[in-house]
Amino acid sequence: MNDTAWTSGEDLIPVYNAPDESAANIVKSVLEDAGVPAVVRSRQVAWLDSVLVPAEGRWGEVLVPAAEAERARAILAAYETCGDKETD
């Protein structure tokens, strides 16, 4: 899903705190592959080159529509436990 689809004003909920950009993009892909729309939001300031990670405790986060948050968390819990297997 492209990020321009998020202009509808739908509430977005963070479901994953990413330690770095790669992890955020992997989680986003896992969710999208399971049919959950997701977007990555960085907490970094570009010219500071990740200097805020220690202060923020994360690089950024992955957000999903509020209506999909519970399902997204279940998918991520299963992914962390079993690899790339999806829950029913």
N, C-alpha and C positions, 0 to 999 in steps of 0.2 A: 504494500500500500504506500502510495507516496504521501509526503507530509502535507501537501496542500489539501488533502481530504479532511484535515483536522480543523478546518475553519468553521465547522457547523456549530461551534459553541458547546459541544458535548463535553461533559466533565471527564477529565483524564485522571487516573489514579496511578501512582507509582507502585510497581509490583516487584522491582528489582533494583537494588543499589549496586551499580557497576564500579569495580575497582579501576577499570580502564576502558578505553573505547572498544577494543577488540571483544571483551566480555559483553559489553552492552550490545554490540552488533550480533553476536552469536545468540544471545537471549532473544533479541528481536526476531531473528530468523526462526528460532525454535517456535516462538509464539505464532508467527505468521504462517509457518508450515502447518500448524495445528488449527489454522483458521481464525486466530485471534489477531485483530489489527493492533499494531504496536508502533510506538515512536520512541526514539532515543532523544533524551535531553541532556546535553552536557552542562556541567556546573563550572566549567573552566573558562578562563579568560585567555583567548588565543595567544596574546603576546606574553603571558606569564608561563607558558609551556608546562602545564600540569603542576605548578607550584602550589596550587590550592588543594590538591588531593589530600595531603595530610591534615589541612585545616578543615576541609569538608568531610573527610572520612570516606570519600568516594569520588570517582571521576565524574559520574553522572548517574542517570537513572533511566529505566525503561518504563514507559507509561502505556496504559491501555484504557479503553472506555470503561467507565465505572460499572456498567452492566456486565462486563467481561472479566472484572478483577478476580472474582473467586475462581473462575475457570482457569484463568491465567496462572494463578498461584498453584493450583492443583497440577497443571501441566509442568510448571517449573519444579515442583517438589518431585514429581515422577522422573523428570529429566535428571535431576541431581542424584536420585537414587538408582535409576536404571539406565542411564545414558540417554539415548534419543528415542526411547519408547514413549508413546502417548497414552494418557489415561482415557478410560471410557467415560 
